[in-house]
Amino acid sequence: MSWSAWKKGFEAHLKLERSLSENSISAYLADIDKLSTYFSSNERSLAPVKLSREDLLEFIQQVHLTGVAERTQARIISGIKAFFKYLLIEDAITANPAATLETPRIGQKLPEVLSVEEIELLISAIDMSLPESQRNRAMIETLYGSGLRVSELTSLKVSDVYFREEFLKVTGKGNKQRIVPVGREALKQINLYISASRSMISAVRGFEDHLFLNRRGGSISRVMVFLIIKQLCQAAGIKKTISPHTLRHSFATHLVEGGADLRAVQDMLGHESITTTEIYTHLSREYLRENLMSYHPRAKG
């Protein structure tokens, strides 16, 4: 079979058997495209089932020489490992040449977080005289008030909002659903949006139940949410580089700083592993250290 045929099978495997998100699948396929391009243009023109560990090390060395970041190298190696694990499952190979590949050691990079005061500045920067302002206010409050991923926000339905019970039904990575509590301020702003500006938009067929609509009546895009937050950040005079994910990080960090149980935060964020959630304990420790340095009389030396 050709590279193209194996890549199609790999894509189906990622979708159906591993239930990965579209973004994760795209990243894996992009990495395998790099691998296939290298060995298809190579004099040997090797098929995937013919590659050895030495061949893969040669490719990884070439990637390294291009100067890409270690984090990117690690992601590419992860994609290669997943691909050859798939070939093993399909009995296309009898031994996995990628099994012992080592990924670069990457230091943990703590995400950017907004303070409570900066969240207030961001919300205050919304020009409420504009037609889309109530939608934008509701989106910001929802991202910060429930810790959603941007893809979860854009796919949220009106029927997913339970006002009386004060929770959202969220469809996360791998099409997995979870129940997330949501703050009353977010619910208030969603209700105002539904009853005011959203009612003035004619939803495109198939998007009647989508909560956050664009001007044309379709679902608002992830890119548009990024742009809205970037513009608000500039208007608020916030110098940090932020994105919708920053509001998710801020949601979790402020919960942990306030004493929330880590397991509860894990459930709200939809993390499969508690290890992923534990990054917020590191952020909380940094917050505590900053307070010590700022306010303790003997801390500054």
Number of C-alpha atoms within 10 A of each C-alpha: 9 11 19 11 10 18 18 12 16 23 19 14 16 22 16 11 9 12 16 18 15 13 10 16 19 13 14 24 20 14 19 22 14 14 20 20 12 15 19 15 10 10 8 8 13 18 14 22 19 11 16 15 14 11 15 18 16 12 16 19 12 12 17 14 9 8 9 10 11 15 13 14 19 17 16 23 22 17 21 23 19 18 26 22 19 19 20 16 11 12 10 15 17 11 14 18 22 22 13 9 15 11 15 14 9 9 8 7 7 11 13 15 22 20 12 12 8 16 20 12 17 23 18 14 17 22 15 13 8 8 14 17 15 23 23 23 22 23 25 23 24 24 24 23 23 22 27 27 22 21 17 17 26 20 21 21 20 16 11 17 19 14 14 7 9 14 18 23 17 23 21 19 18 15 11 11 12 15 15 19 16 23 15 15 13 21 22 13 20 26 17 16 22 17 11 14 15 23 10 12 14 14 19 14 9 10 16 15 17 21 24 25 23 15 14 11 19 19 22 18 16 16 9 12 19 15 13 16 22 18 14 19 23 14 15 18 13 16 8 13 11 17 17 24 19 21 27 22 25 24 23 29 25 20 17 22 15 10 10 13 10 17 14 13 21 18 16 19 23 23 15 10 11 14 10 11 22 16 17 23 15 14 22 20 13 12 14 13 12 12 12 14 13 11 10 10 9 8 11 9 5
